[in-house]
Amino acid sequence: MKVHDTYSHLYIDNVEYFEKVVKHAESIGKLDKLNERLKFLNDYSDRDTRCTLYKDFAPLSFGFQMEYKKDGLYQVWFHGGVIYHGDHDNGGDGGMPTLSVNVTPVAGWAIHT
């Protein structure tokens, strides 16, 4: 399912989960941070590419699959994550529950590929 027209190249695999993450972002005052990351993925895409967001194992995070169109069909290009960092993972120190590393600690969402 497509998100808002603002993100015309993003497709959401689990709308209920997506809405849960958006509500959490609003509740902690970080909706702008999440929207920046979603806009980046959307803008990375064009008429011949698209990005599908799906629920990641890390709390309040998404995995994504970037696909490009070849011969009229979408093919997998690469995968990544829009990972939520904060106190629960020391800003992204590589430990549980995200298993993702940031050079500089992050409070909010970061894109990992």
N, CA, C and O atoms as CSV, one atom per row, in Angstrom:
chain,resi,resn,atom,element,x,y,z
A,1,MET,N,N,0.839,-1.189,0.000
A,1,MET,CA,C,0.000,0.000,0.000
A,1,MET,C,C,0.874,1.238,0.000
A,1,MET,O,O,1.855,1.304,0.742
A,2,LYS,N,N,0.534,2.218,-0.820
A,2,LYS,CA,C,1.271,3.473,-0.865
A,2,LYS,C,C,1.015,4.280,0.386
A,2,LYS,O,O,-0.080,4.253,0.949
A,3,VAL,N,N,2.040,5.001,0.815
A,3,VAL,CA,C,1.880,5.943,1.916
A,3,VAL,C,C,1.243,7.193,1.313
A,3,VAL,O,O,0.658,7.126,0.232
A,4,HIS,N,N,1.343,8.271,1.962
A,4,HIS,CA,C,0.824,9.560,1.513
A,4,HIS,C,C,1.480,9.935,0.179
A,4,HIS,O,O,2.567,9.448,-0.130
A,5,ASP,N,N,0.839,10.781,-0.600
A,5,ASP,CA,C,1.391,11.205,-1.887
A,5,ASP,C,C,2.773,11.824,-1.761
A,5,ASP,O,O,3.542,11.824,-2.722
A,6,THR,N,N,3.093,12.349,-0.588
A,6,THR,CA,C,4.429,12.902,-0.362
A,6,THR,C,C,5.485,11.838,-0.585
A,6,THR,O,O,6.589,12.142,-1.037
A,7,TYR,N,N,5.160,10.607,-0.276
A,7,TYR,CA,C,6.080,9.486,-0.428
A,7,TYR,C,C,5.561,8.558,-1.517
A,7,TYR,O,O,5.184,7.418,-1.242
A,8,SER,N,N,5.543,9.037,-2.724
A,8,SER,CA,C,4.926,8.298,-3.832
A,8,SER,C,C,5.692,7.036,-4.230
A,8,SER,O,O,5.157,6.194,-4.951
A,9,HIS,N,N,6.945,6.895,-3.768
A,9,HIS,CA,C,7.736,5.716,-4.128
A,9,HIS,C,C,7.918,4.750,-2.956
A,9,HIS,O,O,8.665,3.777,-3.063
A,10,LEU,N,N,7.235,5.018,-1.835
A,10,LEU,CA,C,7.318,4.126,-0.675
A,10,LEU,C,C,6.065,3.262,-0.608
A,10,LEU,O,O,4.949,3.744,-0.800
A,11,TYR,N,N,6.268,2.003,-0.338
A,11,TYR,CA,C,5.168,1.050,-0.174
A,11,TYR,C,C,5.292,0.441,1.207
A,11,TYR,O,O,6.385,0.071,1.636
A,12,ILE,N,N,4.172,0.336,1.901
A,12,ILE,CA,C,4.156,-0.146,3.280
A,12,ILE,C,C,3.612,-1.565,3.309
A,12,ILE,O,O,2.498,-1.825,2.853
A,13,ASP,N,N,4.408,-2.480,3.850
A,13,ASP,CA,C,4.008,-3.879,3.953
A,13,ASP,C,C,3.019,-4.100,5.097
A,13,ASP,O,O,2.122,-4.936,4.989
A,14,ASN,N,N,3.180,-3.349,6.200
A,14,ASN,CA,C,2.352,-3.534,7.386
A,14,ASN,C,C,1.883,-2.156,7.861
A,14,ASN,O,O,2.567,-1.503,8.649
A,15,VAL,N,N,0.730,-1.723,7.385
A,15,VAL,CA,C,0.218,-0.380,7.672
A,15,VAL,C,C,-0.015,-0.183,9.167
A,15,VAL,O,O,0.280,0.887,9.700
A,16,GLU,N,N,-0.534,-1.187,9.842
A,16,GLU,CA,C,-0.793,-1.080,11.286
A,16,GLU,C,C,0.503,-0.807,12.047
A,16,GLU,O,O,0.535,0.050,12.930
A,17,TYR,N,N,1.571,-1.529,11.708
A,17,TYR,CA,C,2.865,-1.322,12.362
A,17,TYR,C,C,3.414,0.066,12.014
A,17,TYR,O,O,3.930,0.769,12.883
A,18,PHE,N,N,3.303,0.448,10.759
A,18,PHE,CA,C,3.763,1.766,10.319
A,18,PHE,C,C,3.093,2.865,11.151
A,18,PHE,O,O,3.763,3.780,11.630
A,19,GLU,N,N,1.782,2.773,11.318
A,19,GLU,CA,C,1.041,3.771,12.090
A,19,GLU,C,C,1.474,3.782,13.555
A,19,GLU,O,O,1.520,4.843,14.178
A,20,LYS,N,N,1.792,2.611,14.108
A,20,LYS,CA,C,2.286,2.516,15.485
A,20,LYS,C,C,3.606,3.277,15.629
A,20,LYS,O,O,3.801,4.015,16.595
A,21,VAL,N,N,4.503,3.093,14.670
A,21,VAL,CA,C,5.803,3.774,14.718
A,21,VAL,C,C,5.606,5.285,14.578
A,21,VAL,O,O,6.239,6.058,15.297
A,22,VAL,N,N,4.749,5.704,13.672
A,22,VAL,CA,C,4.471,7.133,13.489
A,22,VAL,C,C,3.905,7.735,14.773
A,22,VAL,O,O,4.315,8.824,15.175
A,23,LYS,N,N,2.971,7.040,15.420
A,23,LYS,CA,C,2.397,7.540,16.680
A,23,LYS,C,C,3.474,7.662,17.754
A,23,LYS,O,O,3.486,8.623,18.523
A,24,HIS,N,N,4.386,6.676,17.805
A,24,HIS,CA,C,5.473,6.752,18.784
A,24,HIS,C,C,6.365,7.959,18.481
A,24,HIS,O,O,6.744,8.697,19.391
A,25,ALA,N,N,6.695,8.155,17.224
A,25,ALA,CA,C,7.532,9.293,16.832
A,25,ALA,C,C,6.867,10.611,17.238
A,25,ALA,O,O,7.534,11.520,17.732
A,26,GLU,N,N,5.567,10.710,17.029
A,26,GLU,CA,C,4.824,11.910,17.442
A,26,GLU,C,C,4.890,12.093,18.947
A,26,GLU,O,O,5.094,13.206,19.433
A,27,SER,N,N,4.718,10.999,19.690
A,27,SER,CA,C,4.653,11.072,21.154
A,27,SER,C,C,5.970,11.493,21.790
A,27,SER,O,O,5.970,12.038,22.894
A,28,ILE,N,N,7.085,11.253,21.122
A,28,ILE,CA,C,8.393,11.629,21.678
A,28,ILE,C,C,8.978,12.861,20.983
A,28,ILE,O,O,10.126,13.229,21.231
A,29,GLY,N,N,8.188,13.494,20.116
A,29,GLY,CA,C,8.641,14.706,19.444
A,29,GLY,C,C,9.697,14.482,18.376
A,29,GLY,O,O,10.506,15.367,18.098
A,30,LYS,N,N,9.688,13.287,17.772
A,30,LYS,CA,C,10.696,12.967,16.758
A,30,LYS,C,C,10.082,12.608,15.402
A,30,LYS,O,O,10.714,11.937,14.587
A,31,LEU,N,N,8.863,13.053,15.170
A,31,LEU,CA,C,8.234,12.756,13.885
A,31,LEU,C,C,9.024,13.379,12.732
A,31,LEU,O,O,9.128,12.784,11.659
A,32,ASP,N,N,9.577,14.570,12.951
A,32,ASP,CA,C,10.383,15.201,11.899
A,32,ASP,C,C,11.583,14.334,11.529
A,32,ASP,O,O,11.924,14.206,10.353
A,33,LYS,N,N,12.218,13.742,12.531
A,33,LYS,CA,C,13.393,12.879,12.291
A,33,LYS,C,C,12.988,11.658,11.457
A,33,LYS,O,O,13.682,11.296,10.506
A,34,LEU,N,N,11.872,11.030,11.812
A,34,LEU,CA,C,11.393,9.885,11.048
A,34,LEU,C,C,11.033,10.307,9.629
A,34,LEU,O,O,11.392,9.626,8.669
A,35,ASN,N,N,10.326,11.426,9.489
A,35,ASN,CA,C,9.945,11.903,8.161
A,35,ASN,C,C,11.156,12.233,7.296
A,35,ASN,O,O,11.114,12.020,6.085
A,36,GLU,N,N,12.231,12.745,7.886
A,36,GLU,CA,C,13.461,13.011,7.132
A,36,GLU,C,C,13.989,11.720,6.502
A,36,GLU,O,O,14.396,11.708,5.340
A,37,ARG,N,N,13.976,10.649,7.271
A,37,ARG,CA,C,14.497,9.367,6.775
A,37,ARG,C,C,13.592,8.797,5.686
A,37,ARG,O,O,14.075,8.292,4.672
A,38,LEU,N,N,12.274,8.879,5.898
A,38,LEU,CA,C,11.340,8.383,4.887
A,38,LEU,C,C,11.437,9.199,3.610
A,38,LEU,O,O,11.369,8.644,2.514
A,39,LYS,N,N,11.597,10.514,3.740
A,39,LYS,CA,C,11.746,11.371,2.566
A,39,LYS,C,C,13.024,11.021,1.810
A,39,LYS,O,O,13.032,11.010,0.579
A,40,PHE,N,N,14.102,10.736,2.535
A,40,PHE,CA,C,15.351,10.356,1.888
A,40,PHE,C,C,15.155,9.111,1.032
A,40,PHE,O,O,15.577,9.075,-0.123
A,41,LEU,N,N,14.514,8.093,1.598
A,41,LEU,CA,C,14.275,6.869,0.833
A,41,LEU,C,C,13.362,7.135,-0.356
A,41,LEU,O,O,13.597,6.616,-1.448
A,42,ASN,N,N,12.334,7.932,-0.153
A,42,ASN,CA,C,11.425,8.260,-1.247
A,42,ASN,C,C,12.168,9.001,-2.362
A,42,ASN,O,O,12.003,8.685,-3.540
A,43,ASP,N,N,12.985,9.984,-1.985
A,43,ASP,CA,C,13.695,10.787,-2.972
A,43,ASP,C,C,14.815,10.004,-3.652
A,43,ASP,O,O,15.222,10.340,-4.764
A,44,TYR,N,N,15.313,8.963,-2.990
A,44,TYR,CA,C,16.332,8.096,-3.584
A,44,TYR,C,C,15.716,7.314,-4.742
A,44,TYR,O,O,16.408,6.914,-5.678
A,45,SER,N,N,14.433,7.109,-4.663
A,45,SER,CA,C,13.689,6.388,-5.694
A,45,SER,C,C,13.273,7.356,-6.799
A,45,SER,O,O,13.315,8.575,-6.630
A,46,ASP,N,N,12.879,6.793,-7.916
A,46,ASP,CA,C,12.315,7.591,-9.003
A,46,ASP,C,C,11.278,6.742,-9.725
A,46,ASP,O,O,10.793,5.756,-9.170
A,47,ARG,N,N,10.934,7.107,-10.940
A,47,ARG,CA,C,9.860,6.382,-11.625
A,47,ARG,C,C,10.220,4.936,-11.948
A,47,ARG,O,O,9.335,4.123,-12.215
A,48,ASP,N,N,11.507,4.609,-11.925
A,48,ASP,CA,C,11.928,3.244,-12.222
A,48,ASP,C,C,12.399,2.476,-10.990
A,48,ASP,O,O,12.900,1.358,-11.108
A,49,THR,N,N,12.242,3.070,-9.816
A,49,THR,CA,C,12.605,2.381,-8.582
A,49,THR,C,C,11.506,2.596,-7.547
A,49,THR,O,O,10.705,3.525,-7.652
A,50,ARG,N,N,11.486,1.730,-6.557
A,50,ARG,CA,C,10.560,1.899,-5.439
A,50,ARG,C,C,11.190,1.281,-4.197
A,50,ARG,O,O,12.144,0.506,-4.270
A,51,CYS,N,N,10.626,1.653,-3.063
A,51,CYS,CA,C,11.121,1.178,-1.776
A,51,CYS,C,C,9.955,0.601,-0.988
A,51,CYS,O,O,8.922,1.254,-0.832
A,52,THR,N,N,10.116,-0.612,-0.495
A,52,THR,CA,C,9.101,-1.250,0.336
A,52,THR,C,C,9.603,-1.284,1.768
A,52,THR,O,O,10.695,-1.784,2.037
A,53,LEU,N,N,8.797,-0.746,2.697
A,53,LEU,CA,C,9.100,-0.789,4.132
A,53,LEU,C,C,8.375,-1.973,4.755
A,53,LEU,O,O,7.223,-2.253,4.425
A,54,TYR,N,N,9.062,-2.665,5.660
A,54,TYR,CA,C,8.441,-3.768,6.383
A,54,TYR,C,C,8.931,-3.760,7.827
A,54,TYR,O,O,9.938,-3.125,8.143
A,55,LYS,N,N,8.234,-4.451,8.681
A,55,LYS,CA,C,8.576,-4.500,10.106
A,55,LYS,C,C,9.921,-5.191,10.285
A,55,LYS,O,O,10.163,-6.268,9.740
A,56,ASP,N,N,10.788,-4.548,11.059
A,56,ASP,CA,C,12.097,-5.105,11.382
A,56,ASP,C,C,12.026,-5.753,12.762
A,56,ASP,O,O,11.101,-5.483,13.527
A,57,PHE,N,N,12.999,-6.605,13.082
A,57,PHE,CA,C,13.023,-7.232,14.413
A,57,PHE,C,C,13.366,-6.216,15.498
A,57,PHE,O,O,12.982,-6.394,16.654
A,58,ALA,N,N,14.089,-5.146,15.135
A,58,ALA,CA,C,14.448,-4.115,16.109
A,58,ALA,C,C,13.198,-3.304,16.446
A,58,ALA,O,O,12.407,-2.998,15.553
A,59,PRO,N,N,13.009,-2.956,17.700
A,59,PRO,CA,C,11.793,-2.245,18.103
A,59,PRO,C,C,11.636,-0.910,17.375
A,59,PRO,O,O,12.592,-0.146,17.240
A,60,LEU,N,N,10.409,-0.641,16.908
A,60,LEU,CA,C,10.028,0.619,16.268
A,60,LEU,C,C,10.878,0.941,15.040
A,60,LEU,O,O,11.110,2.106,14.719
A,61,SER,N,N,11.336,-0.103,14.365
A,61,SER,CA,C,12.225,0.035,13.211
A,61,SER,C,C,11.625,-0.635,11.987
A,61,SER,O,O,10.719,-1.463,12.083
A,62,PHE,N,N,12.154,-0.254,10.837
A,62,PHE,CA,C,11.737,-0.847,9.575
A,62,PHE,C,C,12.930,-1.443,8.854
A,62,PHE,O,O,14.046,-0.931,8.936
A,63,GLY,N,N,12.677,-2.532,8.149
A,63,GLY,CA,C,13.590,-2.976,7.119
A,63,GLY,C,C,13.064,-2.388,5.828
A,63,GLY,O,O,11.888,-2.038,5.729
A,64,PHE,N,N,13.935,-2.281,4.838
A,64,PHE,CA,C,13.441,-1.832,3.533
A,64,PHE,C,C,14.123,-2.597,2.420
A,64,PHE,O,O,15.242,-3.092,2.557
A,65,GLN,N,N,13.412,-2.674,1.322
A,65,GLN,CA,C,13.921,-3.313,0.115
A,65,GLN,C,C,13.786,-2.307,-1.023
A,65,GLN,O,O,12.683,-1.883,-1.369
A,66,MET,N,N,14.921,-1.935,-1.593
A,66,MET,CA,C,14.910,-1.035,-2.733
A,66,MET,C,C,14.899,-1.903,-3.987
A,66,MET,O,O,15.677,-2.848,-4.115
A,67,GLU,N,N,13.999,-1.560,-4.909
A,67,GLU,CA,C,13.835,-2.341,-6.138
A,67,GLU,C,C,13.908,-1.410,-7.350
A,67,GLU,O,O,13.522,-0.244,-7.268
A,68,TYR,N,N,14.402,-1.928,-8.463
A,68,TYR,CA,C,14.436,-1.166,-9.705
A,68,TYR,C,C,13.663,-1.936,-10.772
A,68,TYR,O,O,13.547,-3.161,-10.719
A,69,LYS,N,N,13.144,-1.194,-11.730
A,69,LYS,CA,C,12.333,-1.801,-12.778
A,69,LYS,C,C,13.226,-2.192,-13.953
A,69,LYS,O,O,13.991,-1.383,-14.477
A,70,LYS,N,N,13.102,-3.460,-14.348
A,70,LYS,CA,C,13.835,-3.974,-15.506
A,70,LYS,C,C,12.858,-4.803,-16.327
A,70,LYS,O,O,12.226,-5.726,-15.814
A,71,ASP,N,N,12.745,-4.471,-17.579
A,71,ASP,CA,C,11.821,-5.167,-18.479
A,71,ASP,C,C,10.399,-5.189,-17.920
A,71,ASP,O,O,9.675,-6.174,-18.062
A,72,GLY,N,N,10.011,-4.070,-17.276
A,72,GLY,CA,C,8.657,-3.936,-16.768
A,72,GLY,C,C,8.395,-4.596,-15.423
A,72,GLY,O,O,7.289,-4.485,-14.894
A,73,LEU,N,N,9.392,-5.287,-14.852
A,73,LEU,CA,C,9.235,-5.965,-13.566
A,73,LEU,C,C,10.228,-5.395,-12.553
A,73,LEU,O,O,11.342,-5.012,-12.909
A,74,TYR,N,N,9.810,-5.345,-11.297
A,74,TYR,CA,C,10.720,-4.878,-10.254
A,74,TYR,C,C,11.657,-5.995,-9.826
A,74,TYR,O,O,11.244,-7.135,-9.614
A,75,GLN,N,N,12.947,-5.631,-9.703
A,75,GLN,CA,C,14.005,-6.552,-9.277
A,75,GLN,C,C,14.619,-5.990,-7.987
A,75,GLN,O,O,14.706,-4.773,-7.826
A,76,VAL,N,N,15.043,-6.862,-7.075
A,76,VAL,CA,C,15.675,-6.409,-5.833
A,76,VAL,C,C,17.015,-5.754,-6.163
A,76,VAL,O,O,17.831,-6.305,-6.901
A,77,TRP,N,N,17.215,-4.575,-5.601
A,77,TRP,CA,C,18.458,-3.835,-5.784
A,77,TRP,C,C,19.313,-3.972,-4.525
A,77,TRP,O,O,20.450,-4.438,-4.595
A,78,PHE,N,N,18.763,-3.563,-3.360
A,78,PHE,CA,C,19.469,-3.741,-2.091
A,78,PHE,C,C,18.480,-3.629,-0.936
A,78,PHE,O,O,17.349,-3.172,-1.104
A,79,HIS,N,N,18.935,-4.058,0.243
A,79,HIS,CA,C,18.143,-4.025,1.478
A,79,HIS,C,C,18.830,-3.112,2.488
A,79,HIS,O,O,20.028,-2.845,2.394
A,80,GLY,N,N,18.052,-2.642,3.449
A,80,GLY,CA,C,18.603,-1.849,4.529
A,80,GLY,C,C,17.599,-1.742,5.656
A,80,GLY,O,O,16.623,-2.491,5.712
A,81,GLY,N,N,17.848,-0.808,6.548
A,81,GLY,CA,C,16.948,-0.603,7.672
A,81,GLY,C,C,16.829,0.859,8.037
A,81,GLY,O,O,17.764,1.637,7.849
A,82,VAL,N,N,15.681,1.224,8.557
A,82,VAL,CA,C,15.448,2.528,9.187
A,82,VAL,C,C,15.293,2.185,10.662
A,82,VAL,O,O,14.201,1.876,11.138
A,83,ILE,N,N,16.414,2.249,11.369
A,83,ILE,CA,C,16.504,1.700,12.717
A,83,ILE,C,C,16.325,2.799,13.763
A,83,ILE,O,O,16.920,3.874,13.682
A,84,TYR,N,N,15.479,2.482,14.752
A,84,TYR,CA,C,15.225,3.403,15.858
A,84,TYR,C,C,16.284,3.191,16.938
A,84,TYR,O,O,16.460,2.088,17.454
A,85,HIS,N,N,16.986,4.284,17.267
A,85,HIS,CA,C,18.044,4.245,18.285
A,85,HIS,C,C,17.694,5.165,19.443
A,85,HIS,O,O,16.916,6.109,19.303
A,86,GLY,N,N,18.280,4.869,20.571
A,86,GLY,CA,C,18.078,5.694,21.765
A,86,GLY,C,C,18.702,5.015,22.968
A,86,GLY,O,O,19.668,4.264,22.837
A,87,ASP,N,N,18.147,5.283,24.139
A,87,ASP,CA,C,18.667,4.695,25.378
A,87,ASP,C,C,18.631,3.174,25.353
A,87,ASP,O,O,19.496,2.522,25.939
A,88,HIS,N,N,17.638,2.606,24.680
A,88,HIS,CA,C,17.468,1.147,24.671
A,88,HIS,C,C,18.627,0.418,23.976
A,88,HIS,O,O,18.829,-0.774,24.210
A,89,ASP,N,N,19.397,1.125,23.118
A,89,ASP,CA,C,20.548,0.481,22.460
A,89,ASP,C,C,21.798,1.357,22.536
A,89,ASP,O,O,22.710,1.232,21.719
A,90,ASN,N,N,21.823,2.248,23.532
A,90,ASN,CA,C,22.955,3.167,23.731
A,90,ASN,C,C,23.272,3.974,22.483
A,90,ASN,O,O,24.438,4.235,22.188
A,91,GLY,N,N,22.240,4.368,21.751
A,91,GLY,CA,C,22.423,5.191,20.561
A,91,GLY,C,C,22.942,4.443,19.356
A,91,GLY,O,O,23.274,5.051,18.338
A,92,GLY,N,N,23.015,3.121,19.460
A,92,GLY,CA,C,23.482,2.315,18.337
A,92,GLY,C,C,24.891,1.795,18.552
A,92,GLY,O,O,25.769,1.997,17.713
A,93,ASP,N,N,25.111,1.120,19.685
A,93,ASP,CA,C,26.457,0.608,19.995
A,93,ASP,C,C,26.712,-0.795,19.455
A,93,ASP,O,O,27.762,-1.382,19.717
A,94,GLY,N,N,25.755,-1.332,18.703
A,94,GLY,CA,C,25.924,-2.657,18.118
A,94,GLY,C,C,25.306,-3.781,18.924
A,94,GLY,O,O,25.226,-4.916,18.453
A,95,GLY,N,N,24.865,-3.471,20.147
A,95,GLY,CA,C,24.275,-4.489,20.999
A,95,GLY,C,C,22.783,-4.649,20.772
A,95,GLY,O,O,22.200,-4.044,19.872
A,96,MET,N,N,22.184,-5.474,21.606
A,96,MET,CA,C,20.744,-5.706,21.549
A,96,MET,C,C,20.011,-4.441,21.961
A,96,MET,O,O,20.569,-3.670,22.741
A,97,PRO,N,N,18.839,-4.183,21.505
A,97,PRO,CA,C,18.029,-5.053,20.665
A,97,PRO,C,C,18.138,-4.756,19.167
A,97,PRO,O,O,17.502,-5.437,18.363
A,98,THR,N,N,18.945,-3.738,18.770
A,98,THR,CA,C,18.975,-3.361,17.360
A,98,THR,C,C,20.088,-4.042,16.568
A,98,THR,O,O,19.945,-4.275,15.368
A,99,LEU,N,N,21.198,-4.361,17.238
A,99,LEU,CA,C,22.369,-4.946,16.571
A,99,LEU,C,C,22.869,-4.057,15.437
A,99,LEU,O,O,23.373,-4.554,14.430
A,100,SER,N,N,22.730,-2.749,15.600
A,100,SER,CA,C,23.157,-1.766,14.601
A,100,SER,C,C,24.143,-0.798,15.224
A,100,SER,O,O,24.015,-0.426,16.390
A,101,VAL,N,N,25.127,-0.394,14.436
A,101,VAL,CA,C,26.200,0.457,14.932
A,101,VAL,C,C,26.130,1.834,14.287
A,101,VAL,O,O,25.943,1.961,13.077
A,102,ASN,N,N,26.284,2.863,15.117
A,102,ASN,CA,C,26.445,4.239,14.654
A,102,ASN,C,C,27.796,4.739,15.139
A,102,ASN,O,O,28.181,4.456,16.274
A,103,VAL,N,N,28.523,5.475,14.309
A,103,VAL,CA,C,29.796,6.057,14.728
A,103,VAL,C,C,29.557,7.063,15.846
A,103,VAL,O,O,30.290,7.095,16.834
A,104,THR,N,N,28.522,7.883,15.680
A,104,THR,CA,C,28.104,8.843,16.688
A,104,THR,C,C,26.741,8.391,17.200
A,104,THR,O,O,25.858,8.100,16.394
A,105,PRO,N,N,26.543,8.322,18.527
A,105,PRO,CA,C,25.239,7.893,19.050
A,105,PRO,C,C,24.079,8.704,18.467
A,105,PRO,O,O,24.199,9.907,18.237
A,106,VAL,N,N,22.968,8.030,18.236
A,106,VAL,CA,C,21.786,8.630,17.623
A,106,VAL,C,C,20.597,8.453,18.556
A,106,VAL,O,O,20.444,7.414,19.198
A,107,ALA,N,N,19.756,9.483,18.624
A,107,ALA,CA,C,18.469,9.386,19.315
A,107,ALA,C,C,17.406,9.645,18.255
A,107,ALA,O,O,17.132,10.793,17.907
A,108,GLY,N,N,16.820,8.586,17.750
A,108,GLY,CA,C,15.848,8.679,16.678
A,108,GLY,C,C,16.149,7.629,15.622
A,108,GLY,O,O,16.737,6.592,15.927
A,109,TRP,N,N,15.754,7.887,14.395
A,109,TRP,CA,C,15.889,6.899,13.331
A,109,TRP,C,C,17.105,7.179,12.464
A,109,TRP,O,O,17.411,8.331,12.158
A,110,ALA,N,N,17.789,6.122,12.074
A,110,ALA,CA,C,18.934,6.228,11.179
A,110,ALA,C,C,18.807,5.155,10.093
A,110,ALA,O,O,18.300,4.061,10.340
A,111,ILE,N,N,19.269,5.483,8.909
A,111,ILE,CA,C,19.251,4.523,7.796
A,111,ILE,C,C,20.536,3.728,7.819
A,111,ILE,O,O,21.629,4.286,7.914
A,112,HIS,N,N,20.391,2.412,7.729
A,112,HIS,CA,C,21.530,1.498,7.666
A,112,HIS,C,C,21.386,0.635,6.417
A,112,HIS,O,O,20.302,0.143,6.103
A,113,THR,N,N,22.503,0.463,5.712
A,113,THR,CA,C,22.504,-0.437,4.540
A,113,THR,C,C,23.637,-1.425,4.663
A,113,THR,O,O,23.817,-2.270,3.785
